[in-house]
Amino acid sequence: MDQTGYAGAVGELPKKRGITGSTLKLIAVIAMLIDHTGAVVLERILMAEGLYDAVTQAELAEFMARYGGVYLADSIMRLVGRIAFPIFCFLLVEGFVHTRSKFRYLRNLAVFALISEPIFDMAVFGVWSESRGQNVYFTLFLGVLTLWGIQKAQGMGRKALGRLLSLGAAAAGCAAAWLLSTDYGGYGVLAIVAIYLLRGRPVAGGAAACTCLLPLSFLQAAGYGALIPIHLYNGERGLRMKYFFYLFYPVHLLLLYQVASMLGYRYAF
């Protein structure tokens, strides 16, 4: 500590309290890894061993006696994972607001959406190509595209026209997500829009985003836990690990699928 009271060299500004963007991303990544371990590995085990075949109370009791621990672990892991998407949405909006090239931001999301899709399909459905669902990068891509449309609309001179066009952009983004069956669907795009519109109030924006996700499942209520790390965010970027975070999504899904395969649970049910 120097004589000015600042840490480090004389004249160096003190670091803000709280957590940086890279730390926030790491929290989201760890939560996502926990969530997907349950979804890709543990749920394959549960389904393969007959969870959905246990229709009577006696059959269910017998199943839980054998696999109750796996079921409980999966339930806890999926709940923990619910904080990941709201944090990623928050960081996406931060990236959109501060990026020097929105086109490059969209391009990166599109490239990794395409790279991740066959891996996502194999991890979730057990085949390399499946139209029933698209990975979350497509949702994030549509979210940024929607925000760009809203930003353009808000820049128009007439407020009434700008609001109407903003609403249209949001509706179009949500509709596209539903039509493409992206992960989190239109609710995911709506969550991104909510954070953007409340970007000066991060906790309120995060809460609004979590509320937008509730129609998906009552389990999404666990996502409100994301408000704690969002509240602690200090606005600083932190470590420059952009492509690590881009690559982590497809790589971890591929590794989890390999783990499930090695355990003898190659196919989804």
Disulfide bonds with the S-S distance in Angstrom:
none
